[in-house]
Amino acid sequence: MNIETKQKTYHIQNSEKCFRFKPDAFCSHAPANKGIYELVTFDEQQKPIVLYVGAAFEKGILESLEAHAAGSLSPTSQEIFAKYPNLYFDYLTRMDAKTLEDARDVYWWLVQKHRPPYNDLSAVSHSGRYEKIDVIEQE
């Protein structure tokens, strides 16, 4: 593993709100571009709980959400709805990642931060280029 520098800081921004996870809402709210998205629910105090962080690097966010809803991408919406009936999604509208490796570093950081129950934490790794990765979330 060749470490380029000791630390890298990325800047991200989430969508302005979370959108209800409903297939008829995907086209009007989910972008077709590649990126990172989250499946979210809310606790009793309306605090968001990230259930899954998705990396739509092969196909777009819209197509990935549709695949969760159709049951062809894990976790399926049926799996999540069984435990969390109020399901929403959001996505990164801005990320200063310049390469796919950068985007994977941001994805890894989000999974480590939220520790979502539907992500396999051991299967998500960063690029190995930096000793420390940090992300600044902007509003």
N, C-alpha and C positions, 0 to 999 in steps of 0.2 A: 504494500500500500504506500503510494507516494503522496505525501502530504505537501500541498502547494504552499499554504500559509497556515498560521495558527488559528485564525478566526475569519468567518465570513458572516456578514449581516445582510439579510434580504428584507425588502419592504413589501408588504401585501395589503390588500384592501378587500374586504368581503362585500358581497352584494348589499344593497341598501336595506334589505330585509330578508327574512326567511319566507319561503313560499310553500303553500300547502302541497304535499306530495300527492298530486292527482294527475293522472295521465292527460286529462283535458287542459291542464294548466301548463304542462311542460312547454308546448310550442310558444306560448306567449311570455314565459318567464325564464326558461333555461336556454343558455346560449348553445349554438351548434359547435363552437370552437373547442379545441382541446384545452384541458386545464384541471383544476382541483375543485372538488365539491364536497359538501358535507350533508349527511342525513342527520336531522336534528329533531329532538322533542323538547318539551319544556316541563319543568317541575312545577309544584304548587305555587311557587312565588314567581312563575313565568321566567325563570332563569333557564337559558338554553343548555341542553345536554347533548353533546355531540355523540351520536351512536356509531357513526361510520365516516371515515374520511376516504373519499374516492379519488383515484388518480386516473383521469381520462386522457391518457397519453397516446393510446392507440386509436381511439375513436373519440368523438366529442362528448361534451357533458350531456347534451340533450339525448344523444343515442345511449349513453350509459344509464341515465335515469329511466329511459324507456325499457332498457334491458332488465333493470331491477324490477320494474313494474310487471314485465312479462314473465319473470321468473327464470330468465336465462343468464342472469348475472347475480352472483352471491355477494352480499346477502340479498335474498329476494325480499320484495316488499311484504310478501305474505308472512315470511319469518318475523320481520320486524313488527308488522301490524299485530301479530299474535300477542306480543308483549307490550307494545307501545302504540296505542290506537291513534294518537295525534302525531303524525309524522310530517316533517317539513324538510325542505332542502335549501341550501344556499351555496354559493360558489365564490371563488376569487375573481373579482372584476379587474384587479390589478396585481401584478407580481413582477418584480424586476429581475426575474430569472431570465438569463440570456440563452441558456442551453437546456437540453433535456436533463442533464446532470444537475443543474441548478434547480430545476423544477422538482426533481426527486429529493433534493436536500430540503426544500420547503415542505414537500409532502411528508417526509420523515419527521421533520420538526413538529408539524401539526399532529401527527399520530402520537408522538411522544408527549406532547402537551396535553392532549385530550384523553389519551388512553381509551379510545372508543371500544366498547364491548364487541363490536362486529368486525374489528380489524385484528388480524393475527400480528401482534406486535413483533414477534420474532421473524416474520417474513418481510418486514419493511426495514430497509437499510438506506443509509445515506451514501453519497458518492465516495466517501473516504478521502476526499481532497483536503479536508479541514479538520483540525483538532476540535474546534468548537463552531457550531452553527447557531446563529441567533436570527430571529425574525421579529421585525417590528410591525405590529398590526396598526394600520392607520384607519381612522374613521372618515 
